[in-house]
Amino acid sequence: MTRKQEVLLKLVERLGVRKSIKVTGLSLFNMCNELDGHLELTPEICSDLLEDMFNNTSLLKQTDENITLDWGVFTDGACIWFYNNKQTGEKLTTVATPFYNGYNYVPVNIEDYVVDRFDPNTREWTIVHQEYGGLYDNIEYEEIPQNLEELITWFNEVYFEDVKEIVLDGVRRLRNNAKRKGISVT
């Protein structure tokens, strides 16, 4: 362990992570990177660290085909998933924040499903179908990552893929509901 790491670790032990960040001026990411392997990653630290990395680095996956994630200030600290299929006019909003409230699980709440159509005469988009998703799921994880590298890998390969599967299943279910109601979704 380097002298700098020893000093930072003693500071964290004495003041805690939050106060140490304020005193040193380091970001949570930089503090954890500096102490990687020497600082215990709790679910609460993981949640804050993921949000910090999401908004200040390019280390975490943020998009996939029709999916975009937004996390942070404008979403009250929640990770919001936006499914937007321009070909079908479908949009779906889902909330799925890892380690929400410092717990070792991810609550997944599929909220709003919309089908839009473009009217070439008015040149505007019109909602032709809207439905509250009403789907709620929890993804529980028995172990939390132990270091920064494991956390990044977990987010990109486990969390992202698990939630994406739930989102796409929700889209299929809600699309079938819309079709049963006579809404064309193609």
Beta strands, then each sheet from edge to edge (+ up, - down):
strand 1: 63-64
strand 2: 67-71
strand 3: 79-85
strand 4: 90-96
strand 5: 105-119
strand 6: 124-140
sheet 1: 1+ 2- 3+ 4- 5+ 6-
end
